[in-house]
Amino acid sequence: MVLSVGPKDDYPVLIYVHKEKLIHLLYFKAAFREGTFVEGHQGRIDFEEEDPMMFRRVAEFIYEGDYFPRQRLSPVASLSFEVPLKVKSAALDSKEDYVPSLSAKIESGTYLATAETHQLFRTVTKLLCVAERYRIDDLVEITFQKLN
């Protein structure tokens, strides 16, 4: 199946997903039912109003059961995430303004106000809306877990 995401006149992103994976989701199951959506039987469904990045994460979830940023348990069993962060270096003699990827050192409950963390929060929130709109209950659940 092809999921065409974004405006048709602005080169939509094409995401290829196996029909066998999609039929487990209520929205797509209804789309493939006889006498419903024509697109479901043509092998292509258009989502002109949606954000392609969000649907890439939906496809990632469909195949892997998770999406970026992934939750993981650190050796001390506290919750942390794989998040690409750039944090202002605290070292006065540092030649770099930012130290990339401190994710292994940042645990749940740590608050960092960076552009990356705000963007991450907006992305996860948008994905929650997409998951709710298309009734992808497992994705809603995992997204709420990531927001807590």
BASE-944312 format. One record per residue (C-alpha): z, x, y; residue in three letters. Coordinates in Angstrom, 3 decimals, m for minus. Last residue first. Layout:
% residues N
zz:xx:yy:aa
Z:X:Y:Ala $
...
//
This chain:
% residues 148
zz:xx:yy:aa
31.341:4.802:11.298:Asn $
27.671:4.923:12.339:Leu $
26.588:6.604:9.113:Lys $
28.267:3.929:7.009:Gln $
26.561:1.234:9.068:Phe $
23.234:2.910:8.301:Thr $
24.018:2.973:4.571:Ile $
24.704:m0.765:4.571:Glu $
21.674:m1.732:6.637:Val $
19.478:0.416:4.376:Leu $
20.856:m1.351:1.304:Asp $
20.184:m4.731:2.927:Asp $
16.533:m4.163:3.797:Ile $
16.072:m7.582:5.395:Arg $
13.018:m6.709:7.477:Tyr $
14.732:m7.385:10.829:Arg $
18.071:m5.942:9.644:Glu $
16.516:m2.677:8.524:Ala $
14.527:m2.435:11.761:Val $
17.668:m3.054:13.850:Cys $
19.663:m0.473:11.868:Leu $
16.827:1.993:12.370:Leu $
17.090:1.515:16.114:Lys $
20.847:2.257:15.943:Thr $
20.270:5.373:13.823:Val $
17.681:6.612:16.321:Thr $
19.848:5.867:19.355:Arg $
22.806:7.719:17.775:Phe $
20.597:10.706:16.915:Leu $
19.213:10.805:20.457:Gln $
22.758:10.832:21.844:His $
23.695:13.606:19.418:Thr $
20.638:15.666:20.372:Glu $
21.198:15.260:24.119:Ala $
24.655:16.694:23.645:Thr $
28.085:15.128:23.882:Ala $
29.834:16.597:20.864:Leu $
32.698:14.633:19.359:Tyr $
34.262:15.853:16.143:Thr $
35.499:12.959:14.015:Gly $
33.414:13.896:10.990:Ser $
33.176:17.653:10.594:Glu $
31.199:20.261:12.487:Ile $
31.046:23.753:10.997:Lys $
28.079:23.211:8.641:Ala $
26.197:21.478:11.458:Ser $
26.284:24.508:13.738:Leu $
22.515:24.514:13.750:Ser $
21.303:26.384:16.786:Pro $
23.584:28.351:19.155:Val $
22.619:27.682:22.728:Tyr $
22.484:29.840:25.825:Asp $
21.703:32.927:23.783:Glu $
22.639:36.372:25.081:Lys $
26.259:35.775:24.180:Ser $
28.750:37.892:26.119:Asp $
30.784:34.919:27.281:Leu $
30.961:33.399:23.812:Ala $
31.359:29.639:23.968:Ala $
27.706:28.987:23.165:Ser $
26.463:25.583:24.251:Lys $
25.719:23.598:21.102:Val $
22.298:22.967:19.648:Lys $
22.514:20.555:16.781:Leu $
20.274:19.682:13.873:Pro $
22.376:17.216:11.914:Val $
23.144:17.305:8.223:Glu $
26.221:15.132:8.293:Phe $
29.930:15.499:7.542:Ser $
32.620:13.575:5.699:Leu $
35.696:15.364:4.496:Ser $
35.995:16.411:0.870:Ala $
37.317:19.944:1.553:Val $
34.158:21.360:m0.054:Pro $
31.988:19.293:2.321:Ser $
30.778:15.860:1.326:Leu $
27.315:14.924:2.471:Arg $
25.699:12.246:4.561:Gln $
22.020:12.726:5.294:Arg $
20.632:12.700:8.809:Pro $
17.897:11.995:7.761:Phe $
17.359:9.221:5.263:Tyr $
18.907:8.012:2.025:Asp $
17.881:6.245:m1.196:Gly $
15.130:8.811:m1.760:Glu $
11.944:6.765:m2.122:Tyr $
12.722:3.634:m0.125:Ile $
14.947:5.587:2.282:Phe $
12.161:8.016:3.169:Glu $
9.809:5.052:3.648:Ala $
12.337:3.448:6.018:Val $
12.691:6.784:7.843:Arg $
8.937:6.940:8.299:Arg $
9.136:3.329:9.472:Phe $
11.558:4.329:12.225:Met $
9.301:7.163:13.370:Met $
6.313:4.802:13.519:Pro $
8.088:2.503:16.025:Asp $
7.232:m1.160:15.489:Glu $
5.207:m3.663:17.500:Glu $
1.933:m3.221:15.635:Glu $
3.415:m3.516:12.151:Phe $
0.252:m4.032:10.123:Asp $
0.299:m4.546:6.352:Ile $
m2.424:m3.094:4.169:Arg $
m3.247:m3.617:0.492:Gly $
m5.359:m6.707:1.119:Gln $
m3.008:m8.975:m0.841:His $
0.008:m8.357:1.371:Gly $
m2.184:m8.604:4.445:Glu $
m3.032:m12.232:3.660:Val $
0.663:m13.075:3.930:Phe $
1.771:m16.066:1.847:Thr $
m0.264:m18.024:m0.728:Gly $
0.749:m15.923:m3.708:Glu $
3.808:m13.728:m3.150:Arg $
3.102:m10.206:m1.892:Phe $
4.546:m10.791:1.585:Ala $
7.654:m12.458:0.136:Ala $
8.417:m9.360:m1.966:Lys $
7.738:m7.302:1.147:Phe $
10.468:m9.023:3.154:Tyr $
12.903:m9.122:0.222:Leu $
12.683:m5.429:m0.709:Leu $
12.236:m4.600:m4.408:His $
8.522:m5.362:m4.057:Ile $
8.120:m2.312:m1.822:Leu $
8.707:0.363:m4.479:Lys $
6.181:m1.083:m6.943:Glu $
3.715:m1.436:m4.065:Lys $
3.732:2.342:m3.694:His $
4.026:3.459:m0.072:Val $
1.414:5.050:2.182:Tyr $
2.342:5.281:5.848:Ile $
m0.503:5.062:8.345:Leu $
0.433:5.827:11.945:Val $
m1.401:3.672:14.457:Pro $
m4.131:5.210:16.613:Tyr $
m3.532:3.558:20.005:Asp $
m5.791:0.481:19.755:Asp $
m4.027:m0.774:16.650:Lys $
m0.566:m0.466:18.247:Pro $
2.062:1.107:15.978:Gly $
2.674:1.176:12.233:Val $
0.019:0.621:9.595:Ser $
1.824:0.320:6.273:Leu $
m0.667:1.103:3.539:Val $
0.000:0.000:0.000:Met $
//
